[in-house]
Amino acid sequence: MSRVLKLDSNKNYSFYNIDAISFMKNHLKSNSIDLIIADPPYFEICGEFDFGKFKDVKEYLAWSKIWLLEAKRVLKDSGTLILWGGVGHKPLTSARLAIMIEDEKFFNIKNWVTQLNTRGIGAKTNYMSAREDFLFLTKS
């Protein structure tokens, strides 16, 4: 589904409900964006919750490579990517993406930031995560 939501016709911003890869490829010029904040689906963390569209880790990493390269293309040389993710009991964690980003020199990893959350009621099969993480990445 593709939809554009204009909140205020006097302002120069919009919200897009569209596939991020096709949006970047078809609507954004190279070196045109200052900041991207991304919270991609986790691989198999909640089954259908995160689309359930990746058959294995290899396919998820290939998809990640595509959108990361598009993000790099559209970011200005001084641009920043904030990449939300997590670590813990998961088939694939942010650490795996960070290693790919570093090994393939997609971005410069400036920092790994951890946000501590208040503990709520625990999950039935595991402890509830008390933290969330994001990578602070720059193009140059």
Protein Blocks (a to p, Z undefined) as FASTA:
>chain_A
ZZdddfblkbccddddddfklmmmmmpcehkbfbdcdddddehklommnoolafbfklmm
mmmmmmmmmmmmmpcfkbccdddddedjdfbdfklmmmmmmmnomaccfbdcdddddddd
ddfkbccdfbdcdddddfZZ
